[in-house]
C-alpha cells in the first residue's frame, strides 16, 4: 500500500520521475505475497497457495510480478515479458535524507515555474488540432503570460504530464511548434533533474524520465541537422529516446519491443534496432548498466551473466572459505543449537561416520530453516538411532514450507531444557540427499555458470582425492563476487582482463 500511494503521489507531482519502477516493485510485492501463501493478518490465505511456498516458485512469481508491472505501466505485455527475462532470470540520517528530498523538490518547483520565462512566445499555428492557446486546462499550447494568439512552447512541455510531453515530442508535423532554445533548455533540465530525482527515497521509475530526456535530445539534434534533410523531428525524438534507453539500461530486445508498442509503427524497427545496438556498444565501453551500478552501490550480491576471464585461472578451492560447519546424520541437539547460534549460514553439509558408515561420506545438505523447524517440534530421540520413514509422523509439509517475510522462526525463540539438549535428532529423513556438488579442481568460471543457470543458493565442494574429508566447503553467491575473489588474490587486480573500458586517467598519462 505504501508503494502504491507513494507512486501515485510521486508521478502526479512535479518531480521528473516515472511509473515503471514502482509498478515493477508493486507487482513483485503482490507476487511475493502469493509466494508466501497470502497474508494471515488480513485474512488473504487460500489453500491452493501452499504449493508456491518454496524458494523456486517464489522467485518465479516475483519475476512474473515484475513483468506484469512493466506491462501495466506501458500497456506492453510482450515488452514486459522480455524485460523480466532480460533484466531479472538514526535520526540524523533520516533528517539528512528528508532535507535533501525537500531541497530537491523546492529546486524542481522553482525551475519548472521559472524556465518558461527564458523563451519567447510563438504564434499559434493556423492548423492547430485544438484550442490555441489553452488556459486553465491541459493542452499542447500553454499561454503562460503570452499575448492573445500566442503560446509558450517550453511551458507546453513542462506544465504537461510526462505522457503528454512524450506524445508532443514524438508527434509528426510539429517541426515548427518548438524552438531550438526550448529543446536545449528542456533537455538540460530533464537530464539534471533525472539524476537528482532518481536518487531520492521515493517510489520512482527510470523509464519515463529517460524517454523524456532522450526525446528532447533527439529532437534537438533533429533541429540542428534539419537543414540537411527532410526527416520529421518526431522521428529524431523517437531515436533519441531509444539511444538513451539503450545507453542507460543496456537492454536490446525488450526495449525495442516497448518502443514499437509505444509508437505503434513497425516501420521504425530497423532504425530502432541500429540505435539500440550502437548506444549499448558505446556505453559498454565506459561502465555497466544503471541497474548494476545501483546494486553495486547498495552492496547486493548480483551475479553477472558472464564469468570474468580471470576466473578461468582459478579453481573453486581457491575461493572457498572456512571454517566449515558440519552436521552428522544423527546429531546431538546441543551441537545443533550451538551451530545455529554461532553462525549465520543457511545451509550445512550432513556427513555420516562410523558406525553408520565405514568411512566419512557426504550424505547431503540441510537448511537452517529446516533445523529450526525440527528443534521447534522437539521430535527428539533418547538414543542415537535412525528413524526411517517414521520420522514424518510428527511433521506436515507446512512445517517445512517457506515462511513469509517477517515470520521467520529464530533459534533465539526456541526454549530447550538441559535434558533436551542432551538428546539426539535424526537428520537423514530431512536432508537433501542429492545436492549439487563440484570437485575442488573445477574451474571457477564453470562453477559460476552452473551456480547461476541452475539458480542455486549452495554449491558443495567435494575433494577429488577420496582420502580427504568428504566435503571441502560450500560456495554461495558471495563467494563468486569480484570483491571477495580479488580480496583473496590481490595479484589478479592488475593481471585480470576486463571488457573494453576507456580509462580516462591512463589517457591523460599518455597525452
ZAVO-215806 format. One record per residue (C-alpha): residue number from 0; residue in one letter; x, y negated, z. Coordinates in steps of 0.5 Angstrom, whole numbers, plus 500, padded with zeros to 3 digits. Layout:
// residues N
{NUM, "a", {X, Y, Z}}
...
// end
This chain:
// residues 511
{0, "x", {500, 500, 500}}
{1, "x", {506, 495, 502}}
{2, "x", {509, 497, 495}}
{3, "x", {502, 495, 491}}
{4, "x", {500, 489, 495}}
{5, "x", {507, 486, 494}}
{6, "x", {508, 488, 487}}
{7, "x", {501, 484, 486}}
{8, "x", {504, 478, 489}}
{9, "x", {510, 478, 486}}
{10, "x", {508, 479, 479}}
{11, "x", {503, 474, 480}}
{12, "x", {507, 469, 483}}
{13, "x", {512, 464, 479}}
{14, "x", {518, 469, 480}}
{15, "x", {521, 472, 474}}
{16, "x", {520, 479, 476}}
{17, "x", {517, 485, 472}}
{18, "x", {512, 490, 474}}
{19, "x", {516, 496, 471}}
{20, "x", {520, 497, 477}}
{21, "x", {514, 497, 483}}
{22, "x", {510, 501, 478}}
{23, "x", {515, 507, 478}}
{24, "x", {516, 506, 485}}
{25, "x", {509, 507, 487}}
{26, "x", {508, 513, 482}}
{27, "x", {514, 516, 485}}
{28, "x", {511, 515, 492}}
{29, "x", {504, 518, 490}}
{30, "x", {507, 524, 487}}
{31, "x", {512, 525, 494}}
{32, "x", {505, 524, 498}}
{33, "x", {502, 530, 494}}
{34, "x", {509, 534, 494}}
{35, "x", {509, 534, 502}}
{36, "x", {502, 536, 502}}
{37, "x", {498, 530, 503}}
{38, "x", {497, 526, 509}}
{39, "x", {494, 529, 515}}
{40, "x", {494, 522, 518}}
{41, "x", {489, 519, 513}}
{42, "x", {485, 526, 512}}
{43, "x", {488, 527, 505}}
{44, "x", {490, 534, 505}}
{45, "x", {488, 540, 501}}
{46, "x", {490, 547, 501}}
{47, "x", {492, 547, 494}}
{48, "x", {497, 542, 495}}
{49, "x", {501, 547, 499}}
{50, "x", {504, 550, 493}}
{51, "x", {508, 544, 492}}
{52, "x", {511, 544, 499}}
{53, "x", {518, 545, 497}}
{54, "x", {524, 541, 494}}
{55, "x", {524, 543, 487}}
{56, "x", {517, 542, 486}}
{57, "x", {517, 535, 490}}
{58, "x", {523, 533, 485}}
{59, "x", {519, 535, 479}}
{60, "x", {513, 531, 482}}
{61, "x", {517, 525, 483}}
{62, "x", {520, 525, 476}}
{63, "x", {512, 525, 474}}
{64, "x", {510, 520, 478}}
{65, "x", {516, 515, 475}}
{66, "x", {514, 517, 468}}
{67, "x", {506, 515, 470}}
{68, "x", {509, 508, 473}}
{69, "x", {512, 507, 466}}
{70, "x", {506, 509, 462}}
{71, "x", {501, 505, 466}}
{72, "x", {506, 499, 466}}
{73, "x", {507, 498, 459}}
{74, "x", {501, 503, 456}}
{75, "x", {506, 507, 453}}
{76, "x", {505, 514, 455}}
{77, "x", {511, 517, 450}}
{78, "x", {516, 512, 453}}
{79, "x", {514, 514, 460}}
{80, "x", {516, 521, 459}}
{81, "x", {522, 519, 455}}
{82, "x", {524, 514, 461}}
{83, "x", {523, 520, 466}}
{84, "x", {527, 525, 462}}
{85, "x", {533, 520, 460}}
{86, "x", {534, 516, 467}}
{87, "x", {531, 520, 472}}
{88, "x", {532, 529, 470}}
{89, "x", {539, 486, 527}}
{90, "x", {535, 480, 527}}
{91, "x", {541, 476, 524}}
{92, "x", {541, 480, 518}}
{93, "x", {533, 479, 517}}
{94, "x", {534, 472, 518}}
{95, "x", {539, 471, 512}}
{96, "x", {535, 475, 507}}
{97, "x", {529, 471, 509}}
{98, "x", {533, 465, 508}}
{99, "x", {536, 467, 501}}
{100, "x", {529, 469, 499}}
{101, "x", {526, 463, 501}}
{102, "x", {531, 459, 498}}
{103, "x", {531, 462, 491}}
{104, "x", {523, 461, 491}}
{105, "x", {524, 454, 492}}
{106, "x", {529, 453, 487}}
{107, "x", {525, 457, 482}}
{108, "x", {519, 453, 483}}
{109, "x", {523, 446, 482}}
{110, "x", {526, 449, 476}}
{111, "x", {519, 451, 473}}
{112, "x", {516, 444, 474}}
{113, "x", {522, 440, 472}}
{114, "x", {524, 443, 466}}
{115, "x", {519, 441, 461}}
{116, "x", {521, 434, 462}}
{117, "x", {527, 436, 458}}
{118, "x", {524, 437, 452}}
{119, "x", {520, 432, 447}}
{120, "x", {512, 433, 445}}
{121, "x", {510, 436, 439}}
{122, "x", {504, 435, 434}}
{123, "x", {499, 440, 435}}
{124, "x", {499, 445, 428}}
{125, "x", {493, 444, 424}}
{126, "x", {492, 451, 423}}
{127, "x", {492, 453, 431}}
{128, "x", {488, 459, 432}}
{129, "x", {486, 456, 439}}
{130, "x", {485, 449, 442}}
{131, "x", {491, 445, 442}}
{132, "x", {493, 442, 447}}
{133, "x", {490, 446, 453}}
{134, "x", {488, 443, 459}}
{135, "x", {487, 447, 466}}
{136, "x", {487, 454, 463}}
{137, "x", {491, 459, 460}}
{138, "x", {493, 458, 453}}
{139, "x", {499, 457, 448}}
{140, "x", {499, 450, 447}}
{141, "x", {500, 446, 454}}
{142, "x", {499, 439, 454}}
{143, "x", {504, 437, 460}}
{144, "x", {504, 430, 460}}
{145, "x", {504, 429, 453}}
{146, "x", {499, 424, 449}}
{147, "x", {493, 427, 446}}
{148, "x", {494, 431, 440}}
{149, "x", {501, 434, 442}}
{150, "x", {503, 439, 447}}
{151, "x", {510, 441, 450}}
{152, "x", {513, 448, 448}}
{153, "x", {517, 449, 454}}
{154, "x", {511, 448, 458}}
{155, "x", {507, 453, 454}}
{156, "x", {513, 459, 455}}
{157, "x", {514, 457, 463}}
{158, "x", {507, 456, 465}}
{159, "x", {504, 462, 462}}
{160, "x", {504, 469, 464}}
{161, "x", {510, 473, 462}}
{162, "x", {506, 478, 458}}
{163, "x", {503, 472, 454}}
{164, "x", {510, 469, 454}}
{165, "x", {513, 475, 450}}
{166, "x", {507, 475, 446}}
{167, "x", {508, 468, 444}}
{168, "x", {516, 469, 442}}
{169, "x", {514, 476, 438}}
{170, "x", {509, 473, 434}}
{171, "x", {509, 471, 427}}
{172, "x", {508, 465, 423}}
{173, "x", {510, 461, 429}}
{174, "x", {517, 458, 427}}
{175, "x", {515, 451, 427}}
{176, "x", {512, 452, 434}}
{177, "x", {518, 452, 438}}
{178, "x", {524, 447, 438}}
{179, "x", {532, 449, 439}}
{180, "x", {533, 446, 445}}
{181, "x", {527, 449, 448}}
{182, "x", {529, 456, 447}}
{183, "x", {536, 455, 449}}
{184, "x", {533, 452, 456}}
{185, "x", {528, 457, 457}}
{186, "x", {534, 463, 455}}
{187, "x", {539, 460, 460}}
{188, "x", {533, 459, 466}}
{189, "x", {531, 466, 465}}
{190, "x", {538, 469, 465}}
{191, "x", {540, 466, 471}}
{192, "x", {533, 467, 475}}
{193, "x", {533, 474, 473}}
{194, "x", {540, 475, 476}}
{195, "x", {537, 472, 483}}
{196, "x", {530, 475, 483}}
{197, "x", {532, 482, 482}}
{198, "x", {537, 482, 488}}
{199, "x", {532, 479, 493}}
{200, "x", {528, 484, 497}}
{201, "x", {521, 484, 493}}
{202, "x", {518, 489, 489}}
{203, "x", {520, 487, 482}}
{204, "x", {522, 490, 476}}
{205, "x", {527, 489, 471}}
{206, "x", {524, 491, 464}}
{207, "x", {520, 485, 463}}
{208, "x", {525, 479, 465}}
{209, "x", {530, 483, 461}}
{210, "x", {525, 483, 455}}
{211, "x", {523, 475, 456}}
{212, "x", {531, 473, 456}}
{213, "x", {532, 478, 450}}
{214, "x", {526, 475, 446}}
{215, "x", {528, 468, 448}}
{216, "x", {536, 469, 446}}
{217, "x", {534, 473, 440}}
{218, "x", {529, 467, 437}}
{219, "x", {535, 462, 439}}
{220, "x", {539, 466, 434}}
{221, "x", {534, 466, 429}}
{222, "x", {533, 459, 429}}
{223, "x", {541, 458, 429}}
{224, "x", {541, 462, 422}}
{225, "x", {534, 461, 420}}
{226, "x", {537, 456, 414}}
{227, "x", {541, 462, 411}}
{228, "x", {535, 467, 411}}
{229, "x", {527, 467, 411}}
{230, "x", {526, 472, 416}}
{231, "x", {521, 471, 422}}
{232, "x", {523, 468, 428}}
{233, "x", {519, 473, 432}}
{234, "x", {523, 479, 429}}
{235, "x", {529, 476, 432}}
{236, "x", {526, 476, 438}}
{237, "x", {524, 483, 438}}
{238, "x", {531, 485, 436}}
{239, "x", {534, 480, 442}}
{240, "x", {529, 484, 447}}
{241, "x", {532, 490, 444}}
{242, "x", {539, 488, 445}}
{243, "x", {538, 486, 452}}
{244, "x", {535, 492, 454}}
{245, "x", {540, 497, 451}}
{246, "x", {546, 493, 454}}
{247, "x", {543, 493, 461}}
{248, "x", {540, 500, 461}}
{249, "x", {544, 504, 456}}
{250, "x", {538, 508, 454}}
{251, "x", {536, 509, 447}}
{252, "x", {530, 514, 445}}
{253, "x", {525, 511, 451}}
{254, "x", {527, 504, 450}}
{255, "x", {526, 505, 442}}
{256, "x", {519, 508, 443}}
{257, "x", {517, 503, 448}}
{258, "x", {519, 497, 444}}
{259, "x", {515, 500, 438}}
{260, "x", {509, 502, 442}}
{261, "x", {509, 494, 445}}
{262, "x", {510, 491, 438}}
{263, "x", {505, 497, 434}}
{264, "x", {510, 496, 428}}
{265, "x", {513, 502, 425}}
{266, "x", {517, 498, 420}}
{267, "x", {521, 496, 426}}
{268, "x", {524, 503, 427}}
{269, "x", {531, 502, 423}}
{270, "x", {533, 496, 426}}
{271, "x", {531, 497, 433}}
{272, "x", {535, 504, 433}}
{273, "x", {541, 500, 430}}
{274, "x", {541, 494, 435}}
{275, "x", {540, 499, 441}}
{276, "x", {546, 503, 439}}
{277, "x", {550, 497, 438}}
{278, "x", {548, 494, 444}}
{279, "x", {549, 500, 448}}
{280, "x", {556, 502, 445}}
{281, "x", {559, 495, 446}}
{282, "x", {556, 495, 453}}
{283, "x", {559, 502, 455}}
{284, "x", {566, 499, 453}}
{285, "x", {565, 494, 460}}
{286, "x", {561, 498, 465}}
{287, "x", {556, 502, 467}}
{288, "x", {548, 501, 466}}
{289, "x", {545, 497, 471}}
{290, "x", {542, 502, 475}}
{291, "x", {548, 506, 476}}
{292, "x", {551, 500, 479}}
{293, "x", {546, 498, 484}}
{294, "x", {546, 505, 486}}
{295, "x", {554, 505, 487}}
{296, "x", {553, 498, 491}}
{297, "x", {548, 502, 495}}
{298, "x", {552, 508, 496}}
{299, "x", {547, 513, 493}}
{300, "x", {551, 520, 491}}
{301, "x", {549, 519, 484}}
{302, "x", {552, 524, 479}}
{303, "x", {553, 522, 472}}
{304, "x", {551, 527, 466}}
{305, "x", {558, 528, 464}}
{306, "x", {565, 530, 468}}
{307, "x", {571, 525, 468}}
{308, "x", {577, 528, 465}}
{309, "x", {581, 528, 471}}
{310, "x", {576, 534, 474}}
{311, "x", {579, 539, 469}}
{312, "x", {585, 538, 472}}
{313, "x", {582, 540, 479}}
{314, "x", {579, 547, 482}}
{315, "x", {574, 547, 487}}
{316, "x", {578, 549, 492}}
{317, "x", {582, 542, 491}}
{318, "x", {576, 538, 494}}
{319, "x", {572, 543, 498}}
{320, "x", {573, 540, 505}}
{321, "x", {572, 543, 512}}
{322, "x", {571, 546, 517}}
{323, "x", {566, 551, 515}}
{324, "x", {561, 552, 520}}
{325, "x", {559, 560, 519}}
{326, "x", {553, 564, 522}}
{327, "x", {553, 571, 523}}
{328, "x", {547, 575, 521}}
{329, "x", {545, 577, 528}}
{330, "x", {547, 570, 532}}
{331, "x", {546, 568, 539}}
{332, "x", {541, 563, 540}}
{333, "x", {546, 558, 544}}
{334, "x", {551, 559, 538}}
{335, "x", {546, 556, 533}}
{336, "x", {544, 550, 538}}
{337, "x", {551, 548, 538}}
{338, "x", {552, 548, 531}}
{339, "x", {546, 544, 529}}
{340, "x", {547, 539, 535}}
{341, "x", {555, 538, 533}}
{342, "x", {554, 538, 525}}
{343, "x", {549, 535, 520}}
{344, "x", {550, 540, 515}}
{345, "x", {543, 542, 511}}
{346, "x", {546, 549, 509}}
{347, "x", {550, 554, 513}}
{348, "x", {553, 561, 510}}
{349, "x", {551, 567, 513}}
{350, "x", {556, 573, 514}}
{351, "x", {556, 580, 516}}
{352, "x", {561, 583, 520}}
{353, "x", {562, 590, 524}}
{354, "x", {558, 593, 526}}
{355, "x", {553, 591, 521}}
{356, "x", {559, 591, 515}}
{357, "x", {565, 595, 514}}
{358, "x", {569, 588, 512}}
{359, "x", {566, 581, 513}}
{360, "x", {562, 580, 507}}
{361, "x", {558, 574, 505}}
{362, "x", {550, 575, 506}}
{363, "x", {547, 569, 504}}
{364, "x", {545, 562, 505}}
{365, "x", {540, 559, 511}}
{366, "x", {538, 552, 511}}
{367, "x", {538, 547, 517}}
{368, "x", {530, 546, 517}}
{369, "x", {529, 554, 517}}
{370, "x", {534, 555, 523}}
{371, "x", {530, 549, 527}}
{372, "x", {523, 553, 525}}
{373, "x", {526, 560, 528}}
{374, "x", {528, 556, 534}}
{375, "x", {521, 553, 535}}
{376, "x", {517, 559, 534}}
{377, "x", {522, 562, 539}}
{378, "x", {522, 569, 536}}
{379, "x", {528, 572, 540}}
{380, "x", {531, 578, 541}}
{381, "x", {534, 581, 547}}
{382, "x", {539, 585, 544}}
{383, "x", {543, 584, 537}}
{384, "x", {539, 589, 532}}
{385, "x", {536, 588, 526}}
{386, "x", {528, 587, 525}}
{387, "x", {527, 588, 518}}
{388, "x", {520, 587, 515}}
{389, "x", {517, 586, 522}}
{390, "x", {520, 579, 523}}
{391, "x", {515, 576, 518}}
{392, "x", {509, 578, 523}}
{393, "x", {510, 571, 527}}
{394, "x", {511, 567, 521}}
{395, "x", {507, 564, 516}}
{396, "x", {509, 560, 509}}
{397, "x", {507, 554, 512}}
{398, "x", {512, 554, 518}}
{399, "x", {518, 554, 512}}
{400, "x", {515, 549, 508}}
{401, "x", {518, 542, 506}}
{402, "x", {516, 537, 511}}
{403, "x", {513, 530, 510}}
{404, "x", {517, 524, 511}}
{405, "x", {518, 522, 518}}
{406, "x", {515, 529, 520}}
{407, "x", {522, 533, 520}}
{408, "x", {523, 537, 526}}
{409, "x", {529, 535, 530}}
{410, "x", {534, 540, 534}}
{411, "x", {533, 535, 540}}
{412, "x", {526, 536, 540}}
{413, "x", {526, 544, 542}}
{414, "x", {527, 546, 549}}
{415, "x", {530, 552, 551}}
{416, "x", {532, 555, 558}}
{417, "x", {538, 558, 559}}
{418, "x", {535, 565, 559}}
{419, "x", {533, 564, 552}}
{420, "x", {540, 561, 550}}
{421, "x", {543, 568, 551}}
{422, "x", {538, 571, 547}}
{423, "x", {539, 573, 539}}
{424, "x", {536, 571, 532}}
{425, "x", {536, 576, 526}}
{426, "x", {537, 571, 520}}
{427, "x", {537, 576, 515}}
{428, "x", {530, 576, 513}}
{429, "x", {530, 568, 513}}
{430, "x", {537, 568, 509}}
{431, "x", {537, 566, 501}}
{432, "x", {541, 573, 499}}
{433, "x", {542, 570, 492}}
{434, "x", {545, 563, 493}}
{435, "x", {549, 560, 487}}
{436, "x", {557, 562, 488}}
{437, "x", {563, 560, 484}}
{438, "x", {570, 562, 485}}
{439, "x", {575, 558, 488}}
{440, "x", {579, 558, 482}}
{441, "x", {574, 555, 478}}
{442, "x", {575, 548, 474}}
{443, "x", {571, 542, 478}}
{444, "x", {568, 540, 471}}
{445, "x", {565, 546, 470}}
{446, "x", {562, 547, 477}}
{447, "x", {560, 540, 477}}
{448, "x", {556, 541, 470}}
{449, "x", {553, 548, 474}}
{450, "x", {551, 544, 480}}
{451, "x", {547, 538, 476}}
{452, "x", {544, 542, 471}}
{453, "x", {541, 547, 476}}
{454, "x", {539, 542, 481}}
{455, "x", {543, 545, 487}}
{456, "x", {544, 542, 494}}
{457, "x", {549, 547, 496}}
{458, "x", {554, 551, 492}}
{459, "x", {558, 556, 496}}
{460, "x", {565, 557, 494}}
{461, "x", {568, 564, 495}}
{462, "x", {575, 567, 494}}
{463, "x", {578, 570, 488}}
{464, "x", {582, 575, 493}}
{465, "x", {578, 579, 497}}
{466, "x", {583, 580, 502}}
{467, "x", {581, 573, 505}}
{468, "x", {575, 570, 508}}
{469, "x", {568, 572, 505}}
{470, "x", {567, 564, 504}}
{471, "x", {572, 558, 503}}
{472, "x", {567, 553, 503}}
{473, "x", {561, 549, 501}}
{474, "x", {560, 544, 495}}
{475, "x", {555, 538, 496}}
{476, "x", {553, 532, 492}}
{477, "x", {558, 528, 496}}
{478, "x", {564, 533, 494}}
{479, "x", {563, 531, 487}}
{480, "x", {563, 524, 488}}
{481, "x", {569, 520, 485}}
{482, "x", {571, 516, 491}}
{483, "x", {571, 523, 495}}
{484, "x", {576, 526, 490}}
{485, "x", {580, 520, 489}}
{486, "x", {581, 520, 496}}
{487, "x", {584, 527, 497}}
{488, "x", {588, 526, 491}}
{489, "x", {590, 519, 490}}
{490, "x", {595, 520, 485}}
{491, "x", {590, 521, 480}}
{492, "x", {588, 514, 480}}
{493, "x", {593, 512, 475}}
{494, "x", {593, 518, 471}}
{495, "x", {586, 519, 470}}
{496, "x", {583, 517, 463}}
{497, "x", {576, 514, 463}}
{498, "x", {572, 512, 458}}
{499, "x", {574, 506, 454}}
{500, "x", {573, 500, 458}}
{501, "x", {576, 493, 457}}
{502, "x", {581, 491, 463}}
{503, "x", {581, 483, 463}}
{504, "x", {587, 483, 468}}
{505, "x", {591, 487, 463}}
{506, "x", {589, 483, 457}}
{507, "x", {591, 477, 461}}
{508, "x", {598, 480, 462}}
{509, "x", {599, 482, 455}}
{510, "x", {598, 475, 453}}
// end
